[in-house]
Amino acid sequence: MKLLFVNPVTRYLDNARHVPLGILQLMSIIDRDHRWKQVLYDANAWRLDDFQHGKMKGLQSALRSDDWDYVLIGSLITAYNYIKLA
């Protein structure tokens, strides 16, 4: 099983300040119990996507990098615009 976790941009006009601990906890539990392939695309830290102009190059690259069984994305309401475009 191949899982892609996506941490969306939460505050586009502000710097990234926090590590996505919730996603990392889930990845750790899955790794401990199942040993599935997992990748984290941290859009909030990398800031490769210009979602305000509809350009999602970083996310598209992550999605095309493998044949994912599941893509998991989640965040707070402040990431709604990014998730809507994803």
mmCIF file as gemmi writes it, N, C-alpha and C atoms, coordinates in Angstrom:
data_model
loop_
_atom_site.group_PDB
_atom_site.id
_atom_site.type_symbol
_atom_site.label_atom_id
_atom_site.label_alt_id
_atom_site.label_comp_id
_atom_site.label_asym_id
_atom_site.label_entity_id
_atom_site.label_seq_id
_atom_site.pdbx_PDB_ins_code
_atom_site.Cartn_x
_atom_site.Cartn_y
_atom_site.Cartn_z
_atom_site.occupancy
_atom_site.B_iso_or_equiv
_atom_site.pdbx_formal_charge
_atom_site.auth_seq_id
_atom_site.auth_asym_id
_atom_site.pdbx_PDB_model_num
ATOM 1 N N . MET Axp A 1 ? 0.844 -1.177 0 1 0 ? 1 A 1
ATOM 2 C CA . MET Axp A 1 ? 0 0 0 1 0 ? 1 A 1
ATOM 3 C C . MET Axp A 1 ? 0.889 1.239 0 1 0 ? 1 A 1
ATOM 4 N N . LYS Axp A 2 ? 0.518 2.225 -0.811 1 0 ? 2 A 1
ATOM 5 C CA . LYS Axp A 2 ? 1.279 3.464 -0.931 1 0 ? 2 A 1
ATOM 6 C C . LYS Axp A 2 ? 0.392 4.638 -0.515 1 0 ? 2 A 1
ATOM 7 N N . LEU Axp A 3 ? 0.877 5.421 0.451 1 0 ? 3 A 1
ATOM 8 C CA . LEU Axp A 3 ? 0.107 6.536 0.988 1 0 ? 3 A 1
ATOM 9 C C . LEU Axp A 3 ? 0.864 7.846 0.792 1 0 ? 3 A 1
ATOM 10 N N . LEU Axp A 4 ? 0.153 8.85 0.307 1 0 ? 4 A 1
ATOM 11 C CA . LEU Axp A 4 ? 0.71 10.196 0.201 1 0 ? 4 A 1
ATOM 12 C C . LEU Axp A 4 ? -0.053 11.086 1.17 1 0 ? 4 A 1
ATOM 13 N N . PHE Axp A 5 ? 0.653 11.624 2.149 1 0 ? 5 A 1
ATOM 14 C CA . PHE Axp A 5 ? 0.071 12.568 3.1 1 0 ? 5 A 1
ATOM 15 C C . PHE Axp A 5 ? 0.384 13.979 2.618 1 0 ? 5 A 1
ATOM 16 N N . VAL Axp A 6 ? -0.619 14.838 2.619 1 0 ? 6 A 1
ATOM 17 C CA . VAL Axp A 6 ? -0.437 16.223 2.171 1 0 ? 6 A 1
ATOM 18 C C . VAL Axp A 6 ? -0.753 17.153 3.338 1 0 ? 6 A 1
ATOM 19 N N . ASN Axp A 7 ? 0.208 17.978 3.697 1 0 ? 7 A 1
ATOM 20 C CA . ASN Axp A 7 ? -0.01 19.032 4.686 1 0 ? 7 A 1
ATOM 21 C C . ASN Axp A 7 ? -0.213 20.328 3.916 1 0 ? 7 A 1
ATOM 22 N N . PRO Axp A 8 ? -1.453 20.829 3.826 1 0 ? 8 A 1
ATOM 23 C CA . PRO Axp A 8 ? -1.721 21.996 2.996 1 0 ? 8 A 1
ATOM 24 C C . PRO Axp A 8 ? -1.2 23.289 3.609 1 0 ? 8 A 1
ATOM 25 N N . VAL Axp A 9 ? -1.114 24.302 2.767 1 0 ? 9 A 1
ATOM 26 C CA . VAL Axp A 9 ? -0.722 25.637 3.221 1 0 ? 9 A 1
ATOM 27 C C . VAL Axp A 9 ? -1.843 26.172 4.106 1 0 ? 9 A 1
ATOM 28 N N . THR Axp A 10 ? -1.484 26.62 5.307 1 0 ? 10 A 1
ATOM 29 C CA . THR Axp A 10 ? -2.523 27.098 6.218 1 0 ? 10 A 1
ATOM 30 C C . THR Axp A 10 ? -2.678 28.614 6.182 1 0 ? 10 A 1
ATOM 31 N N . ARG Axp A 11 ? -1.591 29.34 6.249 1 0 ? 11 A 1
ATOM 32 C CA . ARG Axp A 11 ? -1.646 30.804 6.162 1 0 ? 11 A 1
ATOM 33 C C . ARG Axp A 11 ? -0.69 31.227 5.058 1 0 ? 11 A 1
ATOM 34 N N . TYR Axp A 12 ? -1.239 31.511 3.891 1 0 ? 12 A 1
ATOM 35 C CA . TYR Axp A 12 ? -0.424 31.739 2.706 1 0 ? 12 A 1
ATOM 36 C C . TYR Axp A 12 ? 0.506 32.937 2.851 1 0 ? 12 A 1
ATOM 37 N N . LEU Axp A 13 ? 0.066 33.982 3.503 1 0 ? 13 A 1
ATOM 38 C CA . LEU Axp A 13 ? 0.861 35.206 3.588 1 0 ? 13 A 1
ATOM 39 C C . LEU Axp A 13 ? 1.778 35.234 4.811 1 0 ? 13 A 1
ATOM 40 N N . ASP Axp A 14 ? 1.851 34.143 5.544 1 0 ? 14 A 1
ATOM 41 C CA . ASP Axp A 14 ? 2.685 34.063 6.735 1 0 ? 14 A 1
ATOM 42 C C . ASP Axp A 14 ? 3.695 32.927 6.563 1 0 ? 14 A 1
ATOM 43 N N . ASN Axp A 15 ? 4.767 32.956 7.315 1 0 ? 15 A 1
ATOM 44 C CA . ASN Axp A 15 ? 5.77 31.896 7.26 1 0 ? 15 A 1
ATOM 45 C C . ASN Axp A 15 ? 5.264 30.641 7.958 1 0 ? 15 A 1
ATOM 46 N N . ALA Axp A 16 ? 5.756 29.501 7.507 1 0 ? 16 A 1
ATOM 47 C CA . ALA Axp A 16 ? 5.444 28.241 8.187 1 0 ? 16 A 1
ATOM 48 C C . ALA Axp A 16 ? 6.161 28.231 9.528 1 0 ? 16 A 1
ATOM 49 N N . ARG Axp A 17 ? 5.442 27.849 10.574 1 0 ? 17 A 1
ATOM 50 C CA . ARG Axp A 17 ? 6.021 27.912 11.908 1 0 ? 17 A 1
ATOM 51 C C . ARG Axp A 17 ? 6.01 26.581 12.65 1 0 ? 17 A 1
ATOM 52 N N . HIS Axp A 18 ? 5.202 25.645 12.217 1 0 ? 18 A 1
ATOM 53 C CA . HIS Axp A 18 ? 5.022 24.426 12.989 1 0 ? 18 A 1
ATOM 54 C C . HIS Axp A 18 ? 5.226 23.175 12.134 1 0 ? 18 A 1
ATOM 55 N N . VAL Axp A 19 ? 5.716 22.151 12.776 1 0 ? 19 A 1
ATOM 56 C CA . VAL Axp A 19 ? 5.853 20.835 12.156 1 0 ? 19 A 1
ATOM 57 C C . VAL Axp A 19 ? 4.479 20.163 12.211 1 0 ? 19 A 1
ATOM 58 N N . PRO Axp A 20 ? 4.059 19.452 11.162 1 0 ? 20 A 1
ATOM 59 C CA . PRO Axp A 20 ? 2.734 18.803 11.174 1 0 ? 20 A 1
ATOM 60 C C . PRO Axp A 20 ? 2.735 17.55 12.067 1 0 ? 20 A 1
ATOM 61 N N . LEU Axp A 21 ? 2.677 17.769 13.374 1 0 ? 21 A 1
ATOM 62 C CA . LEU Axp A 21 ? 2.816 16.671 14.333 1 0 ? 21 A 1
ATOM 63 C C . LEU Axp A 21 ? 1.716 15.619 14.202 1 0 ? 21 A 1
ATOM 64 N N . GLY Axp A 22 ? 0.507 16.027 13.92 1 0 ? 22 A 1
ATOM 65 C CA . GLY Axp A 22 ? -0.588 15.063 13.787 1 0 ? 22 A 1
ATOM 66 C C . GLY Axp A 22 ? -0.349 14.091 12.642 1 0 ? 22 A 1
ATOM 67 N N . ILE Axp A 23 ? 0.047 14.621 11.496 1 0 ? 23 A 1
ATOM 68 C CA . ILE Axp A 23 ? 0.331 13.773 10.338 1 0 ? 23 A 1
ATOM 69 C C . ILE Axp A 23 ? 1.518 12.862 10.633 1 0 ? 23 A 1
ATOM 70 N N . LEU Axp A 24 ? 2.552 13.415 11.257 1 0 ? 24 A 1
ATOM 71 C CA . LEU Axp A 24 ? 3.728 12.609 11.575 1 0 ? 24 A 1
ATOM 72 C C . LEU Axp A 24 ? 3.406 11.496 12.574 1 0 ? 24 A 1
ATOM 73 N N . GLN Axp A 25 ? 2.508 11.766 13.512 1 0 ? 25 A 1
ATOM 74 C CA . GLN Axp A 25 ? 2.077 10.715 14.444 1 0 ? 25 A 1
ATOM 75 C C . GLN Axp A 25 ? 1.366 9.593 13.704 1 0 ? 25 A 1
ATOM 76 N N . LEU Axp A 26 ? 0.452 9.962 12.809 1 0 ? 26 A 1
ATOM 77 C CA . LEU Axp A 26 ? -0.255 8.947 12.029 1 0 ? 26 A 1
ATOM 78 C C . LEU Axp A 26 ? 0.711 8.128 11.185 1 0 ? 26 A 1
ATOM 79 N N . MET Axp A 27 ? 1.67 8.79 10.573 1 0 ? 27 A 1
ATOM 80 C CA . MET Axp A 27 ? 2.653 8.077 9.757 1 0 ? 27 A 1
ATOM 81 C C . MET Axp A 27 ? 3.484 7.12 10.607 1 0 ? 27 A 1
ATOM 82 N N . SER Axp A 28 ? 3.816 7.536 11.799 1 0 ? 28 A 1
ATOM 83 C CA . SER Axp A 28 ? 4.596 6.682 12.697 1 0 ? 28 A 1
ATOM 84 C C . SER Axp A 28 ? 3.812 5.446 13.114 1 0 ? 28 A 1
ATOM 85 N N . ILE Axp A 29 ? 2.547 5.619 13.425 1 0 ? 29 A 1
ATOM 86 C CA . ILE Axp A 29 ? 1.693 4.482 13.817 1 0 ? 29 A 1
ATOM 87 C C . ILE Axp A 29 ? 1.532 3.51 12.656 1 0 ? 29 A 1
ATOM 88 N N . ILE Axp A 30 ? 1.284 4.045 11.459 1 0 ? 30 A 1
ATOM 89 C CA . ILE Axp A 30 ? 1.136 3.185 10.285 1 0 ? 30 A 1
ATOM 90 C C . ILE Axp A 30 ? 2.433 2.443 10.001 1 0 ? 30 A 1
ATOM 91 N N . ASP Axp A 31 ? 3.558 3.121 10.133 1 0 ? 31 A 1
ATOM 92 C CA . ASP Axp A 31 ? 4.852 2.476 9.899 1 0 ? 31 A 1
ATOM 93 C C . ASP Axp A 31 ? 5.095 1.358 10.915 1 0 ? 31 A 1
ATOM 94 N N . ARG Axp A 32 ? 4.735 1.612 12.153 1 0 ? 32 A 1
ATOM 95 C CA . ARG Axp A 32 ? 4.928 0.605 13.203 1 0 ? 32 A 1
ATOM 96 C C . ARG Axp A 32 ? 4.062 -0.636 12.958 1 0 ? 32 A 1
ATOM 97 N N . ASP Axp A 33 ? 2.833 -0.422 12.521 1 0 ? 33 A 1
ATOM 98 C CA . ASP Axp A 33 ? 1.88 -1.522 12.396 1 0 ? 33 A 1
ATOM 99 C C . ASP Axp A 33 ? 1.852 -2.189 11.027 1 0 ? 33 A 1
ATOM 100 N N . HIS Axp A 34 ? 2.19 -1.47 9.967 1 0 ? 34 A 1
ATOM 101 C CA . HIS Axp A 34 ? 1.98 -2.017 8.623 1 0 ? 34 A 1
ATOM 102 C C . HIS Axp A 34 ? 3.182 -1.963 7.699 1 0 ? 34 A 1
ATOM 103 N N . ARG Axp A 35 ? 4.101 -1.072 7.907 1 0 ? 35 A 1
ATOM 104 C CA . ARG Axp A 35 ? 5.273 -0.929 7.03 1 0 ? 35 A 1
ATOM 105 C C . ARG Axp A 35 ? 4.896 -0.633 5.579 1 0 ? 35 A 1
ATOM 106 N N . TRP Axp A 36 ? 3.883 0.195 5.385 1 0 ? 36 A 1
ATOM 107 C CA . TRP Axp A 36 ? 3.503 0.613 4.048 1 0 ? 36 A 1
ATOM 108 C C . TRP Axp A 36 ? 4.39 1.77 3.606 1 0 ? 36 A 1
ATOM 109 N N . LYS Axp A 37 ? 4.486 1.965 2.288 1 0 ? 37 A 1
ATOM 110 C CA . LYS Axp A 37 ? 5.242 3.105 1.772 1 0 ? 37 A 1
ATOM 111 C C . LYS Axp A 37 ? 4.443 4.376 2.043 1 0 ? 37 A 1
ATOM 112 N N . GLN Axp A 38 ? 5.109 5.371 2.639 1 0 ? 38 A 1
ATOM 113 C CA . GLN Axp A 38 ? 4.458 6.627 2.967 1 0 ? 38 A 1
ATOM 114 C C . GLN Axp A 38 ? 5.361 7.792 2.578 1 0 ? 38 A 1
ATOM 115 N N . VAL Axp A 39 ? 4.748 8.839 2.066 1 0 ? 39 A 1
ATOM 116 C CA . VAL Axp A 39 ? 5.48 10.057 1.727 1 0 ? 39 A 1
ATOM 117 C C . VAL Axp A 39 ? 4.669 11.239 2.24 1 0 ? 39 A 1
ATOM 118 N N . LEU Axp A 40 ? 5.365 12.217 2.796 1 0 ? 40 A 1
ATOM 119 C CA . LEU Axp A 40 ? 4.721 13.446 3.243 1 0 ? 40 A 1
ATOM 120 C C . LEU Axp A 40 ? 5.091 14.561 2.276 1 0 ? 40 A 1
ATOM 121 N N . TYR Axp A 41 ? 4.08 15.178 1.677 1 0 ? 41 A 1
ATOM 122 C CA . TYR Axp A 41 ? 4.297 16.399 0.893 1 0 ? 41 A 1
ATOM 123 C C . TYR Axp A 41 ? 3.84 17.554 1.777 1 0 ? 41 A 1
ATOM 124 N N . ASP Axp A 42 ? 4.788 18.307 2.29 1 0 ? 42 A 1
ATOM 125 C CA . ASP Axp A 42 ? 4.493 19.407 3.2 1 0 ? 42 A 1
ATOM 126 C C . ASP Axp A 42 ? 4.423 20.714 2.411 1 0 ? 42 A 1
ATOM 127 N N . ALA Axp A 43 ? 3.256 20.985 1.869 1 0 ? 43 A 1
ATOM 128 C CA . ALA Axp A 43 ? 3.057 22.193 1.066 1 0 ? 43 A 1
ATOM 129 C C . ALA Axp A 43 ? 3.231 23.442 1.913 1 0 ? 43 A 1
ATOM 130 N N . ASN Axp A 44 ? 2.914 23.349 3.182 1 0 ? 44 A 1
ATOM 131 C CA . ASN Axp A 44 ? 3.04 24.502 4.06 1 0 ? 44 A 1
ATOM 132 C C . ASN Axp A 44 ? 4.505 24.888 4.267 1 0 ? 44 A 1
ATOM 133 N N . ALA Axp A 45 ? 5.386 23.92 4.37 1 0 ? 45 A 1
ATOM 134 C CA . ALA Axp A 45 ? 6.807 24.213 4.581 1 0 ? 45 A 1
ATOM 135 C C . ALA Axp A 45 ? 7.512 24.595 3.281 1 0 ? 45 A 1
ATOM 136 N N . TRP Axp A 46 ? 7.224 23.878 2.198 1 0 ? 46 A 1
ATOM 137 C CA . TRP Axp A 46 ? 7.949 24.103 0.945 1 0 ? 46 A 1
ATOM 138 C C . TRP Axp A 46 ? 7.457 25.332 0.19 1 0 ? 46 A 1
ATOM 139 N N . ARG Axp A 47 ? 6.16 25.593 0.244 1 0 ? 47 A 1
ATOM 140 C CA . ARG Axp A 47 ? 5.56 26.752 -0.435 1 0 ? 47 A 1
ATOM 141 C C . ARG Axp A 47 ? 5.882 26.795 -1.924 1 0 ? 47 A 1
ATOM 142 N N . LEU Axp A 48 ? 5.774 25.653 -2.588 1 0 ? 48 A 1
ATOM 143 C CA . LEU Axp A 48 ? 6.02 25.59 -4.032 1 0 ? 48 A 1
ATOM 144 C C . LEU Axp A 48 ? 4.783 25.948 -4.845 1 0 ? 48 A 1
ATOM 145 N N . ASP Axp A 49 ? 3.608 25.815 -4.228 1 0 ? 49 A 1
ATOM 146 C CA . ASP Axp A 49 ? 2.349 26.031 -4.938 1 0 ? 49 A 1
ATOM 147 C C . ASP Axp A 49 ? 1.887 27.477 -4.791 1 0 ? 49 A 1
ATOM 148 N N . ASP Axp A 50 ? 1.457 28.06 -5.895 1 0 ? 50 A 1
ATOM 149 C CA . ASP Axp A 50 ? 0.86 29.386 -5.883 1 0 ? 50 A 1
ATOM 150 C C . ASP Axp A 50 ? -0.636 29.191 -6.108 1 0 ? 50 A 1
ATOM 151 N N . PHE Axp A 51 ? -1.301 28.697 -5.074 1 0 ? 51 A 1
ATOM 152 C CA . PHE Axp A 51 ? -2.7 28.309 -5.249 1 0 ? 51 A 1
ATOM 153 C C . PHE Axp A 51 ? -3.609 29.508 -5.425 1 0 ? 51 A 1
ATOM 154 N N . GLN Axp A 52 ? -3.174 30.704 -5.051 1 0 ? 52 A 1
ATOM 155 C CA . GLN Axp A 52 ? -4.009 31.885 -5.266 1 0 ? 52 A 1
ATOM 156 C C . GLN Axp A 52 ? -4.179 32.179 -6.755 1 0 ? 52 A 1
ATOM 157 N N . HIS Axp A 53 ? -3.236 31.683 -7.562 1 0 ? 53 A 1
ATOM 158 C CA . HIS Axp A 53 ? -3.331 31.842 -9.01 1 0 ? 53 A 1
ATOM 159 C C . HIS Axp A 53 ? -3.584 30.501 -9.708 1 0 ? 53 A 1
ATOM 160 N N . GLY Axp A 54 ? -3.951 29.49 -8.932 1 0 ? 54 A 1
ATOM 161 C CA . GLY Axp A 54 ? -4.298 28.189 -9.494 1 0 ? 54 A 1
ATOM 162 C C . GLY Axp A 54 ? -3.128 27.358 -9.978 1 0 ? 54 A 1
ATOM 163 N N . LYS Axp A 55 ? -1.917 27.657 -9.512 1 0 ? 55 A 1
ATOM 164 C CA . LYS Axp A 55 ? -0.733 26.913 -9.947 1 0 ? 55 A 1
ATOM 165 C C . LYS Axp A 55 ? -0.311 25.963 -8.825 1 0 ? 55 A 1
ATOM 166 N N . MET Axp A 56 ? -0.483 24.678 -9.065 1 0 ? 56 A 1
ATOM 167 C CA . MET Axp A 56 ? -0.215 23.666 -8.045 1 0 ? 56 A 1
ATOM 168 C C . MET Axp A 56 ? 0.899 22.728 -8.502 1 0 ? 56 A 1
ATOM 169 N N . LYS Axp A 57 ? 2.017 23.28 -8.942 1 0 ? 57 A 1
ATOM 170 C CA . LYS Axp A 57 ? 3.106 22.479 -9.497 1 0 ? 57 A 1
ATOM 171 C C . LYS Axp A 57 ? 3.684 21.491 -8.488 1 0 ? 57 A 1
ATOM 172 N N . GLY Axp A 58 ? 3.877 21.903 -7.266 1 0 ? 58 A 1
ATOM 173 C CA . GLY Axp A 58 ? 4.457 21.027 -6.244 1 0 ? 58 A 1
ATOM 174 C C . GLY Axp A 58 ? 3.563 19.846 -5.931 1 0 ? 58 A 1
ATOM 175 N N . LEU Axp A 59 ? 2.273 20.116 -5.744 1 0 ? 59 A 1
ATOM 176 C CA . LEU Axp A 59 ? 1.326 19.048 -5.449 1 0 ? 59 A 1
ATOM 177 C C . LEU Axp A 59 ? 1.174 18.125 -6.647 1 0 ? 59 A 1
ATOM 178 N N . GLN Axp A 60 ? 1.094 18.677 -7.834 1 0 ? 60 A 1
ATOM 179 C CA . GLN Axp A 60 ? 0.98 17.842 -9.031 1 0 ? 60 A 1
ATOM 180 C C . GLN Axp A 60 ? 2.193 16.941 -9.181 1 0 ? 60 A 1
ATOM 181 N N . SER Axp A 61 ? 3.356 17.463 -8.908 1 0 ? 61 A 1
ATOM 182 C CA . SER Axp A 61 ? 4.572 16.66 -8.977 1 0 ? 61 A 1
ATOM 183 C C . SER Axp A 61 ? 4.54 15.524 -7.955 1 0 ? 61 A 1
ATOM 184 N N . ALA Axp A 62 ? 4.086 15.814 -6.739 1 0 ? 62 A 1
ATOM 185 C CA . ALA Axp A 62 ? 3.989 14.78 -5.701 1 0 ? 62 A 1
ATOM 186 C C . ALA Axp A 62 ? 2.968 13.718 -6.094 1 0 ? 62 A 1
ATOM 187 N N . LEU Axp A 63 ? 1.856 14.124 -6.671 1 0 ? 63 A 1
ATOM 188 C CA . LEU Axp A 63 ? 0.821 13.167 -7.078 1 0 ? 63 A 1
ATOM 189 C C . LEU Axp A 63 ? 1.299 12.273 -8.215 1 0 ? 63 A 1
ATOM 190 N N . ARG Axp A 64 ? 2.1 12.817 -9.114 1 0 ? 64 A 1
ATOM 191 C CA . ARG Axp A 64 ? 2.586 12.047 -10.26 1 0 ? 64 A 1
ATOM 192 C C . ARG Axp A 64 ? 3.827 11.214 -9.952 1 0 ? 64 A 1
ATOM 193 N N . SER Axp A 65 ? 4.423 11.421 -8.791 1 0 ? 65 A 1
ATOM 194 C CA . SER Axp A 65 ? 5.69 10.748 -8.479 1 0 ? 65 A 1
ATOM 195 C C . SER Axp A 65 ? 5.539 9.247 -8.252 1 0 ? 65 A 1
ATOM 196 N N . ASP Axp A 66 ? 4.32 8.772 -8.013 1 0 ? 66 A 1
ATOM 197 C CA . ASP Axp A 66 ? 4.102 7.347 -7.788 1 0 ? 66 A 1
ATOM 198 C C . ASP Axp A 66 ? 2.64 7.038 -8.044 1 0 ? 66 A 1
ATOM 199 N N . ASP Axp A 67 ? 2.292 5.782 -8.05 1 0 ? 67 A 1
ATOM 200 C CA . ASP Axp A 67 ? 0.908 5.349 -8.205 1 0 ? 67 A 1
ATOM 201 C C . ASP Axp A 67 ? 0.32 5.147 -6.811 1 0 ? 67 A 1
ATOM 202 N N . TRP Axp A 68 ? -0.189 6.228 -6.217 1 0 ? 68 A 1
ATOM 203 C CA . TRP Axp A 68 ? -0.655 6.202 -4.836 1 0 ? 68 A 1
ATOM 204 C C . TRP Axp A 68 ? -1.972 5.456 -4.701 1 0 ? 68 A 1
ATOM 205 N N . ASP Axp A 69 ? -2.089 4.659 -3.647 1 0 ? 69 A 1
ATOM 206 C CA . ASP Axp A 69 ? -3.356 4.011 -3.329 1 0 ? 69 A 1
ATOM 207 C C . ASP Axp A 69 ? -4.303 4.995 -2.646 1 0 ? 69 A 1
ATOM 208 N N . TYR Axp A 70 ? -3.75 5.811 -1.764 1 0 ? 70 A 1
ATOM 209 C CA . TYR Axp A 70 ? -4.544 6.818 -1.058 1 0 ? 70 A 1
ATOM 210 C C . TYR Axp A 70 ? -3.756 8.112 -0.948 1 0 ? 70 A 1
ATOM 211 N N . VAL Axp A 71 ? -4.464 9.223 -1.096 1 0 ? 71 A 1
ATOM 212 C CA . VAL Axp A 71 ? -3.909 10.543 -0.838 1 0 ? 71 A 1
ATOM 213 C C . VAL Axp A 71 ? -4.706 11.112 0.323 1 0 ? 71 A 1
ATOM 214 N N . LEU Axp A 72 ? -4.009 11.407 1.415 1 0 ? 72 A 1
ATOM 215 C CA . LEU Axp A 72 ? -4.66 11.863 2.636 1 0 ? 72 A 1
ATOM 216 C C . LEU Axp A 72 ? -4.339 13.33 2.858 1 0 ? 72 A 1
ATOM 217 N N . ILE Axp A 73 ? -5.37 14.135 3.001 1 0 ? 73 A 1
ATOM 218 C CA . ILE Axp A 73 ? -5.182 15.566 3.183 1 0 ? 73 A 1
ATOM 219 C C . ILE Axp A 73 ? -6.15 16.033 4.262 1 0 ? 73 A 1
ATOM 220 N N . GLY Axp A 74 ? -5.683 16.939 5.07 1 0 ? 74 A 1
ATOM 221 C CA . GLY Axp A 74 ? -6.554 17.472 6.1 1 0 ? 74 A 1
ATOM 222 C C . GLY Axp A 74 ? -5.887 18.617 6.816 1 0 ? 74 A 1
ATOM 223 N N . SER Axp A 75 ? -6.693 19.493 7.362 1 0 ? 75 A 1
ATOM 224 C CA . SER Axp A 75 ? -6.134 20.644 8.052 1 0 ? 75 A 1
ATOM 225 C C . SER Axp A 75 ? -7.26 21.41 8.724 1 0 ? 75 A 1
ATOM 226 N N . LEU Axp A 76 ? -6.971 22.631 9.057 1 0 ? 76 A 1
ATOM 227 C CA . LEU Axp A 76 ? -7.935 23.537 9.654 1 0 ? 76 A 1
ATOM 228 C C . LEU Axp A 76 ? -8.677 24.299 8.567 1 0 ? 76 A 1
ATOM 229 N N . ILE Axp A 77 ? -9.674 25.049 8.963 1 0 ? 77 A 1
ATOM 230 C CA . ILE Axp A 77 ? -10.465 25.818 8.008 1 0 ? 77 A 1
ATOM 231 C C . ILE Axp A 77 ? -9.604 26.847 7.271 1 0 ? 77 A 1
ATOM 232 N N . THR Axp A 78 ? -8.497 27.252 7.856 1 0 ? 78 A 1
ATOM 233 C CA . THR Axp A 78 ? -7.633 28.238 7.2 1 0 ? 78 A 1
ATOM 234 C C . THR Axp A 78 ? -6.966 27.684 5.939 1 0 ? 78 A 1
ATOM 235 N N . ALA Axp A 79 ? -7.02 26.387 5.732 1 0 ? 79 A 1
ATOM 236 C CA . ALA Axp A 79 ? -6.431 25.769 4.537 1 0 ? 79 A 1
ATOM 237 C C . ALA Axp A 79 ? -7.503 25.418 3.503 1 0 ? 79 A 1
ATOM 238 N N . TYR Axp A 80 ? -8.71 25.88 3.68 1 0 ? 80 A 1
ATOM 239 C CA . TYR Axp A 80 ? -9.819 25.507 2.809 1 0 ? 80 A 1
ATOM 240 C C . TYR Axp A 80 ? -9.553 25.817 1.337 1 0 ? 80 A 1
ATOM 241 N N . ASN Axp A 81 ? -9.04 26.988 1.033 1 0 ? 81 A 1
ATOM 242 C CA . ASN Axp A 81 ? -8.805 27.349 -0.371 1 0 ? 81 A 1
ATOM 243 C C . ASN Axp A 81 ? -7.803 26.44 -1.039 1 0 ? 81 A 1
ATOM 244 N N . TYR Axp A 82 ? -6.758 26.058 -0.312 1 0 ? 82 A 1
ATOM 245 C CA . TYR Axp A 82 ? -5.761 25.13 -0.863 1 0 ? 82 A 1
ATOM 246 C C . TYR Axp A 82 ? -6.38 23.757 -1.093 1 0 ? 82 A 1
ATOM 247 N N . ILE Axp A 83 ? -7.116 23.262 -0.125 1 0 ? 83 A 1
ATOM 248 C CA . ILE Axp A 83 ? -7.731 21.937 -0.242 1 0 ? 83 A 1
ATOM 249 C C . ILE Axp A 83 ? -8.745 21.904 -1.361 1 0 ? 83 A 1
ATOM 250 N N . LYS Axp A 84 ? -9.494 22.992 -1.536 1 0 ? 84 A 1
ATOM 251 C CA . LYS Axp A 84 ? -10.491 23.072 -2.597 1 0 ? 84 A 1
ATOM 252 C C . LYS Axp A 84 ? -9.84 22.928 -3.976 1 0 ? 84 A 1
ATOM 253 N N . LEU Axp A 85 ? -8.681 23.532 -4.164 1 0 ? 85 A 1
ATOM 254 C CA . LEU Axp A 85 ? -7.967 23.422 -5.444 1 0 ? 85 A 1
ATOM 255 C C . LEU Axp A 85 ? -7.281 22.07 -5.622 1 0 ? 85 A 1
ATOM 256 N N . ALA Axp A 86 ? -6.901 21.462 -4.511 1 0 ? 86 A 1
ATOM 257 C CA . ALA Axp A 86 ? -6.21 20.18 -4.591 1 0 ? 86 A 1
ATOM 258 C C . ALA Axp A 86 ? -7.142 19.155 -5.16 1 0 ? 86 A 1
